[in-house]
Each structure stands twice: as structure tokens, then as C-alpha cells.
Amino acid sequence: MSASQRLAELGVDLPQVAAPVADYVPAVRSGSQIVTAGQLPFVNGELPATGRVGAEVDVEDAASMARLAVLNAVAAAASVAGGVDAIAGVVKVVVFVNSAPDFTGQAAVANGASGLLGEVFGEAGRHARSAVGVASLPLGSPVEVELTVEV
């Protein structure tokens, strides 16, 4: 089953590529790989929540926002690849988590992104990953996701 068919089966629409919030492009192709800029969990141009995970935002909500952010990253990659079905596999995912000082559950938050990639790309969605706690993210976002895919 193709990635676009899986998205349809999941009832998930690939969003419009989020407009950059600074001076960069959403995704760049280099050879057979596409690397995205960090993507926030925008829904119709708005963040569903702001704040630090482990303080103002709980783990479950942050994992849902990581899912949204990676969906935005897939949209950015697909815009350069010529469509989501041109993505042959996911290589690497980096999830930045705006973390309260004592929060150590970054991997659980990142699972939101990883889970969606597995649902959409199947075995080709298995990837290397980093889950990094940070003191702050743009616009107060709880999460930011970078994606590298193979085309």
C-alpha cells in the first residue's frame, strides 16, 4: 500500500507546507535525500499549545504535537520529492522537546512522531532517531521535528 493510501486509510490529510517563520526553506534535496527544516506542530497556522513539557504541557499532549510536527515535516519533504509516494523511506528523525528542567521523558514524546511514520510508511518508516530536551523552542512550541528521507 502506498503512503498516500495509508494516509487516506488513517483519515489523515497531508497539510499545506507550513510557511517558514524566519529566513530558510522548509526542505532541501541533496542527492537522493531530502532534509527538512525544523517543523512545529502548526494546525492551520496556529500552535495547539505552548509551554514546556513536564510543566505546562503533559507527555500525551506533547506526543500528539510531535505527531503533528512530523506530519508537517512529511508535507515539506513531499513538496520537494514530488509527492508523498516519492518518499522511499525515512532515514533520521530529530525531535526537540521544550523541557521543564527535571523532565526526562523526551523519548516518550518522540514516539508520537515515530509512530506516525510507521503507520504511514510501514517498514520504510523505521528510522534512526534523536530525542533532545531543550530549554526553549521558537514561538514557545512544546516540540520541533526535523526529518531526513530517502527518495
C-alpha positions in Angstrom: 0.0 0.0 0.0 1.3 3.5 -0.9 1.9 6.2 1.7 -0.9 8.3 0.2 -3.3 5.3 0.5 -2.2 4.8 4.2 -2.8 8.4 4.9 -6.3 8.1 3.4 -6.9 4.9 5.4 -5.9 6.7 8.6 -8.1 9.7 7.7 -5.1 12.0 7.7 -4.8 14.8 5.2 -1.2 15.9 4.4 -1.3 19.6 5.4 -0.1 22.5 3.4 3.6 23.2 3.9 4.0 25.5 6.9 5.3 28.9 6.0 8.8 29.5 7.4 8.9 31.7 10.5 12.4 33.1 9.6 14.9 33.1 6.6 15.0 29.5 5.5 13.3 27.0 3.2 11.1 24.1 4.6 13.1 21.4 2.9 16.1 20.8 0.6 17.1 17.9 -1.6 20.7 16.7 -1.7 21.2 13.8 -4.0 18.8 11.1 -3.0 17.9 12.6 0.4 15.6 15.4 1.5 16.3 17.2 4.8 13.6 19.3 6.3 14.0 22.4 8.5 12.6 22.0 12.0 8.8 21.8 11.8 6.5 22.9 14.5 3.1 21.4 15.2 1.1 24.0 13.4 -2.5 23.3 12.6 -3.9 25.9 10.2 -1.1 28.2 11.0 -1.6 28.0 14.8 0.2 26.1 17.6 -2.3 24.0 19.5 -0.4 24.8 22.8 2.7 26.4 24.0 4.9 25.7 27.0 7.4 23.3 28.5 6.7 19.6 28.6 6.6 18.4 32.1 5.3 21.7 33.3 2.6 23.4 31.2 2.2 20.5 28.7 1.8 16.9 29.6 3.6 14.0 27.8 0.5 12.7 26.0 -0.3 16.1 24.5 3.4 16.7 23.6 3.4 13.3 21.8 0.3 14.3 19.9 2.1 17.5 18.9 5.2 15.6 17.8 2.8 13.6 15.5 1.5 16.9 14.1 5.0 18.3 13.7 6.3 15.2 11.8 3.2 15.3 9.6 4.2 18.9 8.7 7.8 17.6 8.1 6.4 14.9 5.8 4.5 17.6 3.9 7.6 19.6 3.5 9.6 16.6 2.3 6.8 15.6 -0.1 6.7 19.1 -1.6 10.3 18.7 -2.7 10.1 15.0 -3.6 7.2 15.4 -6.0 4.6 13.9 -3.6 4.5 11.7 -0.6 4.6 8.5 -2.7 8.0 9.5 -4.0 9.4 9.1 -0.4 11.1 5.7 -0.4 12.0 5.7 3.3 12.7 7.6 6.5 16.4 7.9 7.4 16.5 10.0 10.5 14.2 11.9 12.8 15.3 14.5 15.4 12.7 15.6 18.0 13.4 18.6 20.1 11.3 18.8 23.3 10.9 22.1 25.1 11.5 20.5 28.5 11.0 21.5 32.1 14.3 21.3 34.0 13.5 18.0 35.6 11.7 16.4 32.6 13.4 13.2 31.2 10.7 11.7 29.1 11.8 13.0 25.7 11.8 9.6 24.1 8.1 9.2 25.0 7.3 12.5 23.3 9.3 11.5 20.2 7.3 8.2 20.0 4.4 10.4 18.7 6.5 11.2 15.6 7.9 7.8 15.2 4.5 6.1 15.5 3.0 8.2 12.7 6.0 7.5 10.4 5.5 3.7 11.0 1.8 4.0 10.3 2.3 5.9 7.0 5.4 4.3 5.6 5.3 0.8 7.2 8.8 -0.8 7.3 10.2 2.0 5.2 9.3 4.3 8.1 11.7 2.7 10.5 14.4 5.2 11.3 17.3 6.4 13.4 16.2 9.0 15.9 17.4 11.6 18.5 15.1 13.0 21.2 16.6 16.1 22.7 15.5 18.2 25.6 16.0 21.9 25.1 15.3 25.0 27.3 13.1 26.7 24.7 11.8 26.5 21.1 10.5 29.0 18.6 7.2 30.6 19.5 7.1 28.7 22.7 6.3 25.4 20.9 6.5 22.3 23.0 8.1 20.3 20.2 10.0 20.7 16.9 10.8 17.9 14.4 13.5 17.6 11.7 13.2 14.8 9.2 15.6 13.2 6.7 14.1 11.0 4.0 15.3 8.9 1.0 13.7 9.4 -2.4 
